[in-house]
Amino acid sequence: MDVYVYTQGQRRGPYEKMQLEAMWKHGKIPPDTLCWHNGMSKWTVISDLFAADKTTAPSLPDDAANTGPATFPASL
């Protein structure tokens, strides 16, 4: 599954869910990071991707739609 994230004012990805989960568990992804994958109607906070019992879905910031995919910097 290709997952995109929105953090530090940029949309980045795609990433594999397992790759993001490893980064999440090691504290390399800020908790306010938004994520989206095909089939989702809205972006949601990254913790929701790993917690099936959560249902919150914040809206994507207006400037996110104009930002193309990228990769995380090594120092994220």
Secondary structure, DSSP 8 states (H G I E B T S, - for coil): -EEEEEETTEEEEEEEHHHHHHHHHTT-S-TT-EEEETT-SS-EEHHHHH-TT--------GGGGG-------TT-
